[in-house]
């Protein structure tokens, strides 16, 4: 199925967006927070992916044909998973045997609904992904909560490679007086944005984030989207993407990665309306986004 212009569909566990009185009731101050990082040459990206580059194409003064006006423009190259972005459900697959169990020698399968998968090899052509590409993801307008795990652990930044546990999640919820219920997006603050800002290699190589147990806990509570201020949402290592596989492949829960959560955390804003608008890039496994929180 390919989304048509103007057509909105549910996508995995993401519902068709609707602004309800309950959602509007979350807006108390009207404060708007940007949750996007700045793209720049040298921004960390996963190893195999194309780096971000910006090349001036037109400079002011180059076009005499439009005098007395002047124009400037540039060409940008970057992978879809650069900076603040959202994963399409076709981004991650899992090698499985015929019974649907993980098997390094099995065929790669992709999410296709509850307890259903489709072969990745049958879901791509020379134009890109043909199954649940980012073009089919609707805009996201939903209740969201911030889980400031770093604050709960009394640190500015979680230790390198720290695996967030279900106990961390439960303790943070209690300390913040926050609740997760069905239909909630969950944004996790690890403090790793500070490593991105400072150029610390741990941002790419020793990522603090969700473990499988905590991801399962959040999903059981009703989480429909997982986000974090790191590159992967989940802890790395291990590198076999257990959280991605559990959430994306098995349960249709997408990821927001490389978020800027410092301002929300500093002001202890733990509940808000989250708005995310993916670009409709047919065939793409993800999209750059500029999420906003309205509190």
C-alpha positions in Angstrom: 0.0 0.0 0.0 1.3 3.4 -0.9 -0.1 6.5 0.7 -1.6 9.0 -1.7 -1.4 12.8 -1.4 -3.9 14.0 1.2 -4.6 10.4 2.4 -3.8 9.6 6.1 -3.6 6.0 7.4 -2.6 4.4 10.7 1.0 3.2 10.6 2.0 0.4 12.9 0.7 1.4 16.3 0.6 5.1 15.3 -3.1 6.1 14.9 -4.5 8.5 12.3 -3.8 11.8 14.0 -6.7 13.7 15.6 -6.7 16.7 17.9 -9.1 16.0 20.8 -10.2 18.0 23.8 -8.2 15.7 26.0 -5.1 16.5 23.9 -5.7 20.2 24.0 -6.1 19.9 27.7 -2.4 19.1 28.0 -1.5 22.6 26.8 -1.4 24.8 29.9 1.3 27.5 29.3 1.4 27.4 25.5 5.2 27.2 25.6 6.7 25.6 22.5 10.0 23.7 22.6 12.2 22.7 19.7 13.3 19.0 20.1 15.7 19.1 17.1 19.5 19.2 17.0 21.4 21.3 14.5 22.8 19.6 11.4 26.4 20.4 10.7 29.4 19.0 8.8 30.8 16.3 10.9 27.6 15.4 12.8 27.9 11.7 13.8 26.0 9.2 11.7 26.0 5.4 11.9 29.2 4.1 10.4 28.0 2.8 7.0 26.0 5.9 6.2 26.8 8.9 4.0 28.1 11.9 6.0 26.3 15.3 6.0 27.7 17.8 3.5 26.6 21.2 2.4 27.9 22.7 -0.8 27.1 26.3 -2.0 25.5 26.0 -5.4 24.6 29.7 -5.9 26.2 32.6 -4.2 24.8 36.1 -3.8 25.9 38.0 -6.9 26.2 34.9 -9.2 23.0 35.6 -11.1 23.1 38.8 -13.1 19.9 37.8 -14.8 17.8 38.7 -11.8 19.4 42.1 -11.0 18.8 44.0 -8.9 17.7 40.9 -6.9 20.2 38.4 -5.6 19.8 34.8 -4.6 21.8 32.1 -2.8 21.2 28.3 -2.6 23.0 25.1 -1.8 23.1 21.4 -2.3 22.9 19.1 0.8 23.7 15.4 1.0 22.9 13.3 4.0 21.5 9.9 4.9 17.9 9.8 6.0 19.1 8.8 9.5 21.1 12.0 10.1 20.5 14.3 13.0 17.0 14.4 14.4 15.0 11.9 12.4 12.3 9.2 12.6 12.6 5.6 11.5 10.2 4.1 9.1 9.0 0.6 10.0 10.9 -0.8 7.0 14.2 0.5 8.4 15.0 -2.6 10.5 14.3 -6.2 9.7 15.1 -9.5 11.4 16.6 -12.7 10.0 14.0 -15.4 10.9 13.5 -19.1 10.4 10.2 -20.4 9.0 8.6 -20.3 12.5 9.4 -16.6 12.9 12.2 -17.1 15.4 15.5 -15.1 15.1 17.9 -17.0 12.9 21.1 -15.5 11.5 20.7 -17.9 8.5 17.1 -17.1 7.9 15.3 -14.7 5.5 15.0 -11.0 6.5 11.5 -10.2 7.5 9.8 -6.8 8.1 6.8 -5.7 10.2 3.5 -6.3 8.5 1.0 -6.0 11.3 0.5 -7.8 14.7 2.2 -11.2 14.5 2.7 -10.7 10.8 5.9 -10.1 8.7 6.8 -9.8 5.0 10.0 -10.8 3.3 12.3 -7.8 2.9 13.6 -9.1 -0.5 10.0 -8.8 -1.8 9.6 -5.2 -0.5 12.1 -3.2 -2.4 12.9 -2.2 -5.9 15.3 0.3 -7.6 13.1 3.2 -6.4 13.5 2.1 -2.7 11.3 0.5 -0.1 7.8 -0.5 -1.3 6.5 -1.6 2.1 5.8 0.9 4.9 8.2 3.5 3.7 8.3 6.8 5.4 5.9 8.3 2.8 3.1 6.2 4.4 3.7 7.5 8.0 1.1 10.1 9.0 1.9 13.3 10.9 2.1 12.6 14.6 0.1 14.6 17.1 -0.1 12.9 20.4 0.4 13.0 24.2 4.0 12.5 25.1 6.0 12.2 28.3 9.7 12.9 29.0 11.5 10.4 31.2 14.6 12.1 32.5 16.5 9.0 33.5 19.8 10.9 34.0 18.1 13.2 36.6 16.6 10.2 38.3 20.1 8.6 38.5 21.5 11.9 39.8 23.9 12.5 36.9 24.2 14.9 34.1 24.9 12.1 31.6 24.4 8.4 32.0 27.5 6.3 32.0 28.9 5.1 28.6 26.9 2.0 27.4 24.5 2.2 30.3 21.5 -0.1 29.8 18.3 1.5 31.2 16.2 -1.0 33.2 12.5 -1.4 33.9 13.4 -0.3 37.5 14.9 2.9 36.1 11.7 3.6 34.2 9.4 2.9 37.1 11.5 4.9 39.5 11.6 7.9 37.1 7.8 7.8 36.6 7.3 7.8 40.4 9.8 10.6 41.0 8.3 12.8 38.2 4.7 12.0 39.1 4.3 10.9 35.4 2.1 8.2 33.9 2.2 6.3 30.7 -1.1 5.1 29.3 -2.1 3.7 25.9 -1.4 6.2 23.1 1.7 7.8 24.7 4.9 8.7 23.0 7.9 8.3 25.4 11.0 10.5 25.1 14.0 9.3 27.1 16.7 11.7 28.3 20.1 10.0 28.8 22.1 13.3 28.7 24.0 12.0 25.7 23.1 15.2 23.8 26.0 16.7 25.7 28.4 14.2 24.1 27.0 15.2 20.7 27.6 18.8 21.5 31.1 18.2 22.8 32.3 15.8 20.1 32.6 12.8 22.6 33.1 9.6 20.6 30.9 7.8 23.2 28.0 9.3 21.4 28.6 6.8 18.6 30.5 4.0 20.2 29.1 3.5 23.8 25.5 4.6 23.8 23.4 4.7 26.9 19.8 3.8 26.2 16.9 1.5 26.6 17.5 -2.2 27.1 15.1 -4.9 25.9 13.5 -5.3 29.3 12.7 -1.5 29.6 11.4 -1.4 26.0 9.1 -4.3 26.8 8.0 -2.5 30.0 7.2 0.7 28.1 5.3 -1.1 25.4 3.2 -3.0 27.9 2.3 0.4 29.4 1.0 1.6 26.1 3.9 3.4 24.4 3.3 4.1 20.7 6.6 5.8 19.9 10.0 5.7 21.5 12.4 8.6 21.3 15.7 9.5 22.9 18.6 12.1 22.9 21.0 9.6 21.5 21.7 8.0 18.1 19.9 4.7 18.6 17.2 5.0 21.4 18.6 1.7 22.7 21.9 1.0 24.4 24.9 0.0 22.2 26.5 -2.4 22.7 25.0 -5.0 22.1 24.9 -4.3 18.4 22.3 -6.8 17.3 19.5 -4.2 17.8 17.3 -6.1 20.2 15.1 -3.1 21.0 14.8 -2.1 17.4 13.8 -5.6 16.5 11.3 -5.9 19.4 9.7 -2.5 18.8 9.8 -2.0 15.0 9.8 -5.6 13.6 7.5 -7.3 16.1 5.3 -4.5 17.4 5.2 -1.6 14.9 6.6 1.0 17.3 8.9 3.6 15.5 11.8 5.5 16.9 12.7 9.2 17.1 16.5 9.6 17.4 19.0 12.4 18.2 16.5 14.5 20.0 17.2 17.7 21.9 15.6 17.3 25.3 17.8 19.6 27.5 15.3 22.5 27.7 12.4 20.3 28.6 14.5 18.6 31.3 15.8 21.9 32.7 12.2 23.2 33.1 11.0 19.8 34.3 8.3 19.6 31.6 7.3 16.0 31.7 4.0 16.0 29.9 3.1 17.7 26.6 1.7 17.6 23.1 4.2 16.2 20.6 4.0 17.1 17.0 6.2 15.4 14.4 5.8 15.7 10.6 7.8 13.3 8.6 8.6 14.2 5.0 6.7 12.1 2.5 9.8 10.5 0.9 8.5 7.6 -1.2 10.8 4.6 -0.8 12.8 6.0 2.2 13.5 4.2 5.4 13.3 7.4 7.5 12.9 11.2 7.4 14.6 14.2 9.0 12.1 15.9 11.3 11.9 19.0 13.5 9.7 17.8 16.4 8.1 20.3 18.7 6.6 20.0 22.2 3.8 22.2 23.3 3.3 22.3 27.1 
